[in-house]
Amino acid sequence: MEGIAVITPLLAKEVSSMRFTLAPECKQIPKLTMTLTEAIHQFHGARSCDGALPLGAYFDKLDPRIWEQIENIWYRPRDEFAYSQRTFDPEVINIMRLGMEYGSNSITPSGQHLTWIQMDGELERLLPN
């Protein structure tokens, strides 16, 4: 069985539950941060108790003028109305959602290369799903 990978049910569960985040150099691309926050919102949803998003699992630092830290990895927008008025290319959001779930590197329609890296295990355990 040389060269054949065997995935046991336990290993398959581990692989499918891993989460990925953008590589640091990708987080420097203008407007990509805003798009990633929307992808996180669509992927994880907002907490029902306060509308917070698990952004801290994906970002080391968020602008406190825009985001209010509620607790640990949980943030919510300071201006809910402005946040709700943002628009994004659904294709880019889908590319990012797939990257977060599977770690697949990709290229956006505008030609930006997105590199995904495995998320730190401690942060990953704090995610809702």
Protein Blocks (a to p, Z undefined) as FASTA:
>chain_A
ZZiacddfklmmmmmmpccdddfklmmpghklmmmmmmmmmmnopafklopackllmpmb
dcfklpccfbhjbccdfblmlmmmpccdfklmmmmmmmmmnopacddfkopacddddddf
klmmmpmZZ
